[in-house]
Amino acid sequence: MTMSKNIERASWSGKWAFILAAAASAVGLGNMWRFPYLAAKYGGGTFLLTYIVLVFTFGASMLLLETALGRKTGMSAIGAFKHYGKKYAFIGVLTSAIPFIIVPYYCIIGGWVTKYMVGYLVDGPLAIAAEGGSYFVNFVYGDMSTYFWMTVFMVVVFIVVALGVKGGIEKVNLVMMPTLILLAVGIAIYTMTMPGALEGVLYYITPDFSKFSPELVIGALGQMFYSLSLAMGIMITYGSYLEKKESLTSSVVRVGGFDLGVSFLAGLMIVPAAFVAMGSAEAVAAKAGPSLMFITLPTVFTDMGGMATVIGFLFFLLVFFAAATSAISLTETCASIIQDATQWSRKKCLGIVFVFIFVFGAFINAGYNVLIGIEPLGPGTQILDFADFVTNSVMMPIAALLTCIFVGWLVKPQDLIDEIKISSAFKLEKAWVIMIKFIAPVLLVIILVAYVAATFGFFSM
């Protein structure tokens, strides 16, 4: 399958543009609120060591597969699989559906982050840290301004994507990613100077092998899989923009390294700070997901006195950058999928994506106000929780599993090995084949079963 001659394929200006874009996609909300919680729950340094091993084995192998598939075919997910025959297009369709479901609810949470970032300047840290998390609850549940903040976040994302791969995504990542890292380093250093924070730092970086367990491995495996933007069509799309001369092997290792580094910094910011407020790893681990970021941390920031407003604003600016860079990659992937399928102009495709995300996002957001009685996964759950469960716990592991079977057993790995070797030596070729054919499918089945079981209360994560 080839592109129509009247549609010019976008491309990165170089290897580092791709690395920054892919790393920016990988660095998202999961790094900010889920990684620190898991590290606190599973013995700090023990979890870190397990995560590092998984990133540079399973994670890097899957990144390499998807990026090579995109560059080989020069297409986004549907076209990439269809390139090998129409009977394989369903894998691309399944993979392509994932970003269309994720980006609307991602923009909702991005809107929450935007509200908090502005709130530190307008309402102040004491109002945001009101007792019982009332600021968050009153805003998210029933406050119709959530639609406004969702739209603000969406508009920022779409402006960047509308400016193009080189003119928008590359340039913004060149600013956002270094700024994000500098902010993370600065906040981490500041929080480590707080009284009592050193105990949290030592817990976070010191391995406690008594905490090693199958649950730890599954938790690290799932976090790594979701954090690296695998099985969403993103890396296939971004790989399709990469020129043949650029090394795939070194690029994906650097992408994994960036994601690992930001995750580590997020833990170094949050675990010691939360330790100061709550006093133990168990207390930190009990605060998972949005409550850690939007309720617990604002309480910690109020203890910083005159610096509370500054630190709170800078922290949520950092999280805004993390959310925005991921949403940009998801939106770009959606637009690329439509453009490859229709051969319409980029402008028209972006318009369709914007309308879809706004409408679907408004519907999901309605689960917190006008449709609040709908609880698809049981009491206390919303439509957003269901969308997150369907994509992260079901569709993504299945899409990745089908991709491994497709490359490992149907078209055979040699096709992508030849693509990888165009630009670099591939010393770990045999190990990569074993990973894709045998190890990765087993790990993906474990992720699928464990996370579905955890959602319905059969397994504790």
Secondary structure, DSSP 8 states (H G I E B T S, - for coil): ----TTS-----SSHHHHHHHHHHHHSSHIIIIIHHHHHHHTTBHHHHHHHHHHIIIIIHHHHHHHHHHHHHHTS-HHHHHHTT-GGGHHHHHHHHHHHHHHHHHHHHHHHHHHHHHHHHHHT-HHHHT-GGGHHHHHHHSS-THHHHHHHHHHHHHHHHHHT-IIIIIIHHHHHHHHHHHHHHHHHHHHHHTSTTHHHHHHHHHSB-GGG--HHHHHHHHHHHHHHTTTTSSHHHHHHHTS-TTS-HHHHHHHHHHHHHHHHHHHHHHHHHHHHHHH-SHHHHHTS-THHIIIIIHHHHHHTTGGGHHHHHHHHHHHHHHHHHHHHHHHHHHHHHHHHHHH---HHHHHHHHHHHHHHHHHHHHGGGTTTTT--TTSTT--HHHHHHIIIIIIIHHHHHHHHHHIIIIIS-THHHHHHHHTTS--TTHHHHHHIIIIIHHHHHHHHHHHHHHHHTTSS--
